[in-house]
Amino acid sequence: MKVFDELIQRQRDFFRAGRTKQVSYRIDALRLLKKSILANEIKIYAALKEDLGKSEFESYAGEIGVVLSEISEAVKRLRSWAKPRKVKNRLINFPDQNFIYSQPYGVTLIIGPWNYPLQLILAPLVAAISAGNCAILKPSELAPATSKLISETINAAFASEYVAVVEGGVEESQALLKQDFDFIFFTGGGKVGRIVMKAAAENMTPFALELGGKSPAIVDLEANIEITARRIIWGKFFNAGQTCVAPDYLLVNSKITKKLLDALIRTIRTFYGEDPFQCPDFSRIINEAHFDRLARLMTSGRILIGGETDRQEKYIAPTIITEINWDDPIMQEEIFGPILPVLEFKDLDDVLEKISGRPRPLALYYFSSNKNMCKKVLERVEFGGGCINDCVMHLLNPHLPFGGVGESGMGCYHGKFGFETFSHRKAILKKRTWVDIALRYPPYAGKLKWLKKILK
């Protein structure tokens, strides 16, 4: 699309003018973004309620608060992040100094998903601005109220040659991906992630992918049953299960299955009441297509609690399903909804082997007070990140990297890690000229033994 050609060229011209490389300019932009979010807080609640049925608490905890926290961290520490970092030198280069300079990529594209339509487009934007880039945002068309509000908010705060929003659907996304960006940041599913990878490869564009996967929660013998139940139910059913790091399925030691299941049922009723449909704290499914997909997944196993649905209201009750095996349809794809399948195990080693044989998950959660078993889980299984005796909460710490591995994603962000993801780290050696050691210059006769000593 010609309009995208012109927009990207304007951003490229603005970037080359050098203003975004000034740290003070970036900090002012971050403060302006924060001011804009706070000024539109009530409208954000309304948009998220319209798109996903979110309560104000979940909207702040999972969307607004996360972005504000990212901004505060960046404003506080950006001057330190942006300074050239001195590193050790090597004798062969004496006399020298060595530095790493963080350099912005330039014009970046950020494509966001629908499940956290505000957070997962603005948190990467915080990182992009912090690193000194220009940015084009493509919010998800599946959350139209939030997409429209993001467009209005960003366009009112920033000139389009610095930060711009492109609304639309698949056609607009495909047209953007044909453009020559300097960096692409994508959050979404693996299927579209592969399309983004291919598009980036056409222009040799660096990218980061934040995807998903089937994230297991493992409950072992020495877990605190009541606390474990509360943390799993909260993590699973926050945003009606439409969270990329939600526990996708539950693996429980067979010796404590009944105790845990009873605690999970009690917790659901405590959190959401006897009729979760009436609960103002329980969100809705994004649209009918996802509702239908989730409804089909509930045909496996035995429903222990929940199972009630209302397609018109896009409502699926908090549901736990037992008598599940690894080959059931519900175990073949990321659930991304309020359905928790439960599998039992007798030997932890067998479970870890089974998980390791599947695509690497974005998150893993292990519940146990046994330090040796915790260490075994962390060492045996490859996954993006996770928690011991909790779930989801690791992504709220800006001092921890958030990202996947393998099919669950590439690259990471949050805090300084986001700044680094949106930066090229440029290596610089500064050599003094008051002496020039002749070891490296021809003729080489008699010099090899000294080279070996230096480079050993």
C-alpha positions in Angstrom: 0.0 0.0 0.0 1.3 3.4 -1.0 0.1 5.0 2.2 2.4 2.7 4.2 5.4 3.5 1.9 4.9 7.2 2.7 4.4 6.6 6.4 7.5 4.5 6.7 9.6 7.0 4.7 8.4 9.8 7.0 9.4 7.8 10.0 12.8 7.0 8.4 13.4 10.6 7.8 12.5 11.6 11.3 14.7 8.9 12.8 17.7 10.0 10.7 17.2 13.5 12.0 18.5 12.2 15.3 16.0 13.4 17.8 15.0 10.0 19.1 18.7 9.3 19.9 18.5 11.9 22.6 17.8 10.2 25.9 15.9 13.3 27.2 13.6 13.1 24.1 12.8 9.5 24.9 12.1 10.2 28.5 9.7 13.0 27.6 8.0 10.7 25.2 7.6 8.0 27.9 6.1 10.6 30.3 3.7 11.7 27.6 2.6 8.1 27.0 2.0 7.7 30.7 0.0 10.9 30.9 -2.1 9.8 27.9 -2.9 6.4 29.4 -3.9 8.0 32.7 -6.1 10.6 31.0 -7.9 7.8 29.2 -8.1 5.3 32.0 -12.0 5.3 32.2 -12.2 4.9 28.4 -9.7 2.0 28.6 -11.9 0.2 31.2 -14.9 0.7 28.9 -13.1 -0.6 25.8 -11.8 -3.7 27.5 -15.2 -4.4 29.0 -16.7 -4.2 25.5 -14.1 -6.4 23.9 -13.5 -9.0 26.5 -15.9 -8.4 29.4 -13.0 -7.5 31.7 -13.5 -6.1 35.2 -11.8 -2.9 36.1 -9.5 -4.8 38.5 -8.4 -7.2 35.7 -8.0 -4.4 33.3 -5.7 -2.5 35.6 -3.8 -5.6 36.9 -3.3 -7.1 33.5 -3.2 -4.1 31.2 -2.9 -0.6 32.4 -0.8 -1.3 35.5 1.7 -3.4 33.6 2.3 -0.7 31.1 2.6 2.1 33.7 5.1 -0.1 35.6 7.2 -0.5 32.5 7.2 3.2 31.8 8.2 4.0 35.4 11.1 1.5 35.3 12.3 2.9 31.9 12.1 6.6 33.0 14.0 5.8 36.2 16.8 3.7 34.6 17.0 4.8 30.9 20.0 7.1 31.3 21.9 4.2 32.8 20.8 1.7 30.2 21.8 4.0 27.4 25.3 4.7 28.5 28.1 3.0 26.6 29.2 0.0 28.7 32.9 -0.5 29.1 34.1 -4.1 29.0 37.5 -5.8 29.6 40.2 -5.7 27.0 42.7 -8.3 25.8 46.4 -8.1 25.9 46.7 -8.6 22.1 45.0 -5.2 21.6 47.0 -3.2 24.2 46.8 -0.3 24.6 43.0 -0.1 24.1 39.6 0.5 25.6 36.4 -1.5 24.6 32.8 -0.4 24.8 29.3 -1.6 23.9 27.1 1.1 22.4 23.3 0.5 22.4 22.0 1.8 19.1 18.3 2.0 18.0 17.3 0.0 15.0 15.2 2.7 13.4 11.7 2.2 12.2 10.0 -0.7 14.0 6.7 -2.6 13.6 4.8 -3.8 16.6 1.9 -6.2 16.0 -0.3 -6.9 19.0 -2.8 -9.7 19.9 -6.4 -9.5 21.1 -6.2 -11.1 24.6 -4.4 -8.2 26.2 -4.9 -5.7 23.5 -3.6 -2.7 25.4 -0.7 -4.2 27.4 0.8 -6.3 24.6 1.0 -3.4 22.2 2.0 -0.6 24.5 4.5 -2.5 26.6 6.6 -3.2 23.5 6.2 0.4 22.5 7.7 1.5 25.8 10.8 -0.7 24.9 10.9 0.7 21.4 10.7 4.3 22.6 13.3 3.7 25.4 15.8 2.3 22.8 15.3 5.3 20.6 13.2 3.9 17.7 10.2 5.1 15.8 7.3 2.7 15.8 4.2 1.7 13.8 1.6 -0.1 15.9 -0.8 -2.7 14.5 -3.4 -3.5 17.2 -5.6 -6.5 16.9 -8.8 -6.1 14.9 -10.4 -8.7 17.1 -10.5 -6.2 20.0 -12.0 -3.3 17.9 -13.0 -1.0 20.8 -9.5 -1.1 22.3 -7.9 -0.8 18.9 -9.8 2.3 18.2 -9.0 3.8 21.5 -5.3 3.0 21.1 -5.4 4.8 17.7 -7.1 7.8 19.1 -4.8 8.0 22.1 -1.5 7.6 20.3 -2.5 9.9 17.4 -3.4 12.6 19.8 -0.1 12.3 21.7 2.5 11.7 19.0 3.3 12.9 15.5 2.8 10.0 13.0 6.4 10.3 11.8 7.4 9.2 15.4 4.7 6.8 16.5 1.7 5.8 14.4 -1.2 3.4 14.6 -2.5 1.3 11.7 -5.9 -0.2 12.2 -7.4 -3.0 10.1 -7.4 -6.7 9.6 -5.4 -9.3 7.7 -5.0 -7.2 4.6 -3.4 -4.4 6.5 -1.1 -6.8 8.4 0.0 -8.5 5.2 0.7 -5.1 3.5 2.8 -4.0 6.5 4.8 -7.2 6.6 5.8 -6.5 3.0 7.5 -3.3 4.0 11.1 -3.0 4.8 11.2 -2.4 8.6 14.3 -2.3 10.7 12.8 -4.5 13.5 9.6 -6.4 13.9 8.0 -7.3 17.3 5.1 -9.8 17.1 2.9 -11.2 19.8 0.4 -13.8 18.9 0.0 -17.5 17.8 2.6 -19.7 16.3 0.8 -20.0 12.9 1.0 -16.2 12.3 4.4 -16.1 13.9 5.7 -18.3 11.1 4.3 -15.9 8.6 6.0 -13.0 10.3 9.3 -14.9 10.3 9.1 -15.5 6.6 8.2 -11.9 5.9 11.1 -10.7 8.0 13.5 -13.1 6.2 12.6 -11.5 2.9 14.2 -8.2 4.0 16.7 -9.7 6.5 14.9 -7.9 9.2 15.6 -8.8 12.9 12.6 -9.7 14.9 11.2 -10.9 18.2 8.3 -13.4 18.5 6.2 -13.7 21.7 4.1 -16.8 21.1 2.5 -19.3 23.4 2.1 -23.0 23.8 0.8 -25.6 26.3 2.2 -24.4 29.6 2.0 -27.2 32.3 1.4 -26.8 36.0 2.7 -29.7 38.1 1.5 -30.3 41.6 3.7 -32.7 43.6 3.4 -34.4 47.0 4.9 -31.6 49.1 2.8 -28.8 47.8 0.6 -26.6 50.0 -2.8 -27.7 48.7 -4.9 -24.7 49.6 -2.4 -22.1 48.5 -1.7 -24.1 45.3 -5.4 -24.3 44.5 -5.9 -20.5 44.9 -2.9 -19.7 42.7 -3.7 -22.1 40.0 -7.4 -21.1 39.8 -6.5 -17.4 39.7 -3.8 -17.9 37.1 -5.9 -20.2 34.9 -9.2 -18.2 35.0 -7.8 -14.6 35.0 -9.1 -13.1 31.7 -11.2 -16.3 31.3 -8.0 -18.2 30.6 -7.1 -16.1 27.6 -3.5 -15.5 28.8 -0.5 -16.9 27.0 1.2 -17.9 30.3 -1.9 -19.3 31.9 -1.6 -22.9 33.1 -2.8 -24.8 30.1 -3.1 -28.2 31.8 -2.6 -29.6 35.3 -0.4 -32.6 36.2 -1.0 -33.8 39.7 0.6 -36.6 41.7 -2.0 -39.4 42.0 -1.5 -39.6 45.8 -3.0 -36.1 46.3 -5.4 -35.9 43.3 -8.6 -35.9 45.4 -7.4 -33.4 47.9 -6.3 -31.0 45.2 -9.4 -31.4 43.1 -11.6 -30.7 46.1 -9.6 -27.6 46.9 -9.9 -26.4 43.2 -13.6 -26.8 43.3 -13.9 -24.9 46.6 -11.7 -22.2 45.2 -13.8 -21.7 42.0 -16.9 -21.3 44.1 -15.2 -18.9 46.5 -13.8 -16.7 43.7 -16.7 -16.7 41.3 -19.7 -17.9 43.3 -22.2 -20.7 42.5 -23.1 -19.1 39.2 -19.9 -17.5 37.6 -22.1 -16.2 34.8 -23.4 -13.6 37.2 -19.9 -12.8 38.6 -18.7 -9.3 37.6 -15.1 -10.5 37.9 -15.2 -13.2 35.2 -14.4 -12.2 31.7 -15.9 -13.4 28.4 -14.5 -15.1 25.3 -13.3 -12.7 22.6 -15.6 -13.9 19.8 -17.9 -16.7 18.5 -15.1 -18.4 16.6 -13.0 -18.9 19.6 -16.1 -19.9 21.7 -16.9 -22.6 19.2 -13.3 -23.9 19.2 -13.3 -24.1 23.0 -16.7 -25.8 23.1 -15.4 -28.5 20.8 -12.4 -29.1 23.2 -14.8 -29.9 26.1 -15.9 -33.2 24.5 -13.0 -35.1 26.0 -12.9 -36.5 29.5 -15.3 -35.9 32.3 -16.4 -32.4 33.4 -15.8 -32.2 37.2 -17.1 -28.6 37.5 -18.3 -26.0 35.1 -19.1 -26.8 31.4 -21.9 -24.3 31.1 -21.9 -22.2 28.0 -23.8 -19.3 26.4 -22.7 -18.6 22.9 -24.7 -15.4 22.6 -22.9 -14.0 25.7 -19.6 -15.6 24.7 -19.6 -17.2 28.1 -17.9 -20.4 29.2 -17.9 -21.3 32.9 -14.7 -22.0 34.7 -14.3 -25.7 33.9 -12.2 -28.5 35.2 -12.0 -31.8 33.2 -10.6 -35.1 34.5 -10.0 -38.5 32.9 -7.9 -36.9 30.2 -5.0 -38.6 28.4 -2.2 -37.2 26.4 -3.8 -38.1 23.0 -7.1 -36.3 23.6 -7.8 -33.3 21.3 -7.7 -30.9 24.2 -4.0 -31.9 24.7 -3.1 -31.2 21.0 -3.4 -27.4 21.0 -3.1 -24.5 23.3 -6.5 -24.1 25.0 -6.5 -20.3 25.6 -9.7 -20.4 27.5 -11.3 -21.2 30.9 -10.9 -25.0 30.6 -8.4 -26.9 32.8 -7.7 -30.6 31.9 -6.2 -32.7 34.7 -3.8 -35.6 34.2 -2.4 -37.7 37.0 1.1 -39.0 37.4 3.0 -41.4 39.7 6.6 -40.7 38.8 7.9 -37.1 38.2 10.6 -38.3 35.9 8.1 -39.8 33.5 6.2 -36.5 33.5 9.3 -34.5 32.8 10.2 -36.8 30.0 6.8 -36.4 28.5 6.9 -32.6 28.7 10.4 -32.5 27.2 9.2 -34.6 24.2 6.6 -31.9 23.3 7.1 -28.4 21.9 8.8 -26.2 24.5 6.2 -24.3 26.5 6.2 -20.5 27.2 5.8 -21.2 30.9 6.0 -24.0 33.4 4.8 -24.0 37.0 5.9 -26.5 39.7 4.3 -26.7 43.1 6.4 -28.3 45.8 8.4 -27.4 48.9 11.1 -30.0 48.1 14.1 -28.1 46.9 15.8 -31.0 45.2 12.7 -31.8 43.2 12.3 -28.1 42.2 15.9 -28.1 41.1 15.3 -31.2 39.0 12.3 -29.7 37.2 14.2 -26.5 36.4 17.2 -28.4 35.0 15.4 -31.1 33.1 12.8 -29.1 31.1 13.3 -26.3 28.7 10.7 -23.5 28.8 10.4 -19.8 28.4 10.0 -18.9 32.1 7.9 -19.8 35.1 7.4 -20.0 38.8 7.9 -22.3 41.7 4.8 -22.4 43.9 3.0 -19.8 41.8 1.9 -19.1 38.3 1.8 -16.1 35.9 3.4 -13.7 38.4 6.9 -13.9 37.0 5.9 -11.6 34.1 5.2 -8.7 36.4 8.8 -8.3 37.5 10.6 -6.0 35.0 13.9 -7.3 36.3 13.1 -10.7 34.8 13.1 -11.4 31.0 9.8 -12.4 29.5 9.9 -14.6 26.4 9.7 -18.0 25.0 12.0 -20.6 23.5 11.6 -22.6 20.3 7.9 -22.8 19.3 6.9 -20.6 22.2 8.9 -17.6 20.9 12.2 -15.9 20.3 13.6 -12.9 22.1 12.5 -11.3 25.3 11.4 -8.0 26.8 10.3 -6.2 30.0 12.5 -3.6 31.7 16.1 -3.5 30.5 15.5 -6.6 28.4 13.0 -4.8 26.2 15.5 -1.9 25.8 18.1 -4.4 24.7 15.7 -6.3 22.3 15.0 -3.0 20.5 18.7 -2.1 20.4 21.6 -3.2 18.3 24.6 -3.6 20.6 27.5 -2.1 18.7 31.0 -3.2 19.6 33.7 -0.5 19.6 37.4 -0.8 20.2 39.3 2.5 20.9 43.0 2.1 20.2 45.7 4.4 21.5 48.6 5.4 19.2 51.4 6.1 21.6 52.7 2.6 21.0 52.2 0.0 18.2 53.1 -3.5 19.1 54.5 -5.3 16.0 53.5 -8.8 16.9 50.6 -9.0 14.5 52.5 -7.6 11.5 54.5 -9.5 8.9 57.1 -10.9 8.8 55.8 -13.6 11.2 59.0 -15.5 11.7 59.5 -16.3 15.5 56.2 -14.7 16.5 53.8 -17.8 16.6 54.9 -18.9 20.0 54.2 -15.5 21.5 50.8 -15.4 19.7 49.9 -18.8 21.3 50.8 -17.5 24.7 48.6 -14.4 24.4 45.6 -16.2 22.9 45.7 -19.4 24.9 
